[in-house]
Amino acid sequence: MNDKQLIESFNEHPDSHGLNGTYYPTAMFLTGIDMGRSGGLMRGFTEWLVVRRGECNSFYWHKLVLLDLFPDMPLNDWEDPDHLTSEQHRQAVEHLFSLVLEFLDVRNKPRELGLMYTRYEAMYAHIWG
């Protein structure tokens, strides 16, 4: 099973993977899968989200996904299940899987991935000197 099929399986059958449809456990589940793959599943996802957003940012992907979907939402206590309504949890999980699948398409194309990292480096060039 390739990475895209794996993510699609999690999205289509969350219950069979122990997921309950809330954002934080889903994000932590993907983090665990990524760690089990030595960072190979989500490598570049944070950078891709930063480039996609078009602004420098120090957030990790967990918060960037929420910021992308809910730009005005305060992100303090984002791990608290009560931070989002049940509808917002549904939207956030759906958005997360959609973004990961979109990212995997980029990640699997060396030229596009290289361009993404070039854009990322250019965005931060003035900060890093």
Disulfide bonds with the S-S distance in Angstrom:
none
